[in-house]
Amino acid sequence: MADSVAYGAVCGSIFANLPALDTHVVAFDTEVVDLTEKCGNDPVNMLFGVQLGGGTDINKSVGYCEQFISEPKRTLFILITDLFEGGNQAQLVRRLGEMAASGVRAICLLALSDSGVPSDDESLARKLAILGIPCFGCTPQRLPELLEGALRGADLKALASRVATAK
């Protein structure tokens, strides 16, 4: 996930500097760190200024992010994780399902790396896919295509099929 974290930070910093988008960047392990204030400047400095490691509580981070959703139908939620949940998996699935049902367009990037090939919890990825949340790996080169389509309202499953990197 190290590549995904680095590319995610760089992309988050780029999005944070686009005036048309209201971007929040949140990192997590068993704790949640909101990097939003730092991401508008230098992504490298942002990355080295945070020390995370050991354990993963995806549910906790998703719960934290819920506070930023004021207009679900205008929200694109990108979760970059391998889905190896160390927290409450059932609650994570419930939260993400409720998010999707409210109109949030959610995507789970299982890898954002040069190869784009994920190593992930396939069982949890299938559960999320059933809820309408595509889960796939992607290269940074394909990410702009994905985001453009998502922001234009294109079908997320079709977009995922087009940009996903096969295992």
C-alpha positions in Angstrom: 0.0 0.0 0.0 3.0 2.3 0.2 2.7 3.2 -3.5 -1.0 3.8 -3.1 -0.4 6.2 -0.1 2.2 8.2 -2.1 0.1 8.5 -5.2 -3.0 9.2 -3.2 -1.2 12.0 -1.4 -0.1 13.6 -4.6 -3.5 13.2 -6.2 -5.2 14.6 -3.1 -2.9 17.6 -3.2 -3.8 18.2 -6.8 -7.5 17.9 -6.2 -7.3 20.2 -3.1 -5.9 22.9 -5.4 -8.8 22.8 -7.8 -11.3 25.5 -6.8 -14.2 23.6 -8.3 -13.7 20.7 -5.8 -14.1 20.6 -2.0 -11.4 18.0 -1.2 -10.6 16.3 2.0 -7.6 14.0 2.4 -7.7 11.6 5.4 -5.0 9.0 6.2 -5.5 6.1 8.7 -4.2 3.1 10.4 -5.9 2.5 13.8 -6.0 6.3 14.1 -7.4 8.8 11.7 -5.3 11.8 10.6 -7.0 14.6 8.6 -4.4 16.0 6.1 -6.8 18.4 4.4 -5.0 21.5 5.8 -1.6 20.2 4.7 -2.5 18.8 1.3 -2.8 22.2 -0.5 0.9 22.7 -0.3 3.6 20.1 -0.7 2.5 16.5 -0.9 5.9 15.2 0.0 6.1 17.3 3.1 2.6 16.2 4.0 3.6 12.5 3.7 6.7 12.8 5.7 5.0 14.9 8.4 2.7 12.0 9.3 3.7 8.7 10.9 1.3 5.9 10.6 1.7 2.2 10.7 0.4 -0.9 12.3 -3.1 -2.0 12.1 -6.0 -0.8 10.0 -9.4 0.5 11.0 -11.1 1.4 7.8 -14.5 1.6 9.5 -13.2 4.3 11.9 -11.9 6.4 9.0 -15.1 6.1 7.0 -17.0 7.1 10.1 -14.8 10.2 10.4 -15.3 11.1 6.7 -19.1 11.0 7.0 -19.1 14.4 8.6 -17.9 16.0 5.4 -20.9 14.7 3.3 -23.4 17.5 3.2 -24.8 16.8 -0.3 -24.7 13.1 -0.9 -25.6 13.3 -4.6 -22.8 15.7 -5.2 -20.2 13.7 -3.3 -17.5 11.4 -4.8 -16.0 9.3 -2.0 -12.7 7.6 -3.0 -11.4 5.0 -0.5 -7.9 3.8 -1.1 -7.4 0.6 0.8 -6.7 -3.1 0.4 -9.8 -3.8 2.5 -7.9 -5.8 5.1 -10.1 -4.5 7.9 -8.8 -4.7 11.5 -11.8 -2.9 12.9 -15.5 -3.7 12.6 -16.1 -5.1 9.1 -19.9 -5.4 9.5 -20.2 -1.8 10.5 -17.9 -0.8 7.6 -20.1 -2.5 5.1 -23.2 -1.0 6.7 -21.7 2.5 6.7 -20.6 2.3 3.0 -24.0 0.8 2.0 -25.8 3.7 3.7 -23.5 6.1 2.0 -24.1 4.6 -1.4 -27.9 4.4 -0.8 -28.0 8.1 0.1 -26.6 9.0 -3.3 -22.9 9.2 -2.6 -20.8 7.9 -5.5 -18.2 5.7 -3.9 -15.2 4.0 -5.4 -12.7 1.7 -3.6 -9.3 1.8 -5.1 -7.6 -1.4 -4.0 -4.3 -0.2 -5.4 -3.2 3.1 -6.9 0.3 2.1 -8.1 2.4 1.8 -11.2 1.2 -1.8 -11.8 -2.3 -1.1 -10.5 -2.5 -4.7 -9.5 -4.2 -5.1 -6.1 -3.6 -7.5 -3.2 -6.8 -7.3 -1.3 -9.5 -8.9 0.8 -11.6 -10.2 -2.1 -14.5 -11.3 0.1 -15.0 -7.7 1.4 -14.5 -6.3 -2.1 -17.3 -8.5 -3.3 -19.6 -7.4 -0.5 -19.0 -3.7 -1.4 -19.5 -4.4 -5.1 -22.9 -5.9 -4.4 -23.7 -2.5 -2.7 -22.8 -0.7 -6.0 -19.3 0.3 -4.9 -16.8 -0.8 -7.5 -13.5 -2.1 -6.0 -10.5 -2.3 -8.3 -6.9 -1.4 -8.9 -5.8 1.4 -11.0 -2.6 3.1 -12.3 -2.1 6.9 -11.7 -2.2 7.3 -15.5 -5.8 6.0 -15.7 -7.0 7.9 -12.6 -7.8 11.1 -14.5 -10.1 9.2 -16.9 -11.8 7.6 -13.9 -12.3 10.9 -12.1 -13.5 12.7 -15.2 -16.1 10.1 -15.8 -17.2 10.0 -12.2 -17.5 13.7 -12.0 -19.6 13.8 -15.2 -21.9 11.2 -13.7 -20.9 8.2 -15.8 -21.7 4.7 -14.6 -19.1 3.8 -12.0 -19.1 0.1 -12.8 -18.5 0.7 -16.5 -15.7 3.2 -15.6 -14.2 0.7 -13.2 -14.2 -2.0 -15.9 -12.5 0.4 -18.3 -9.7 1.6 -16.0 -9.2 -1.4 -13.8 -6.0 -3.3 -13.8 -6.5 -7.1 -13.8 -5.0 -9.3 -11.1 
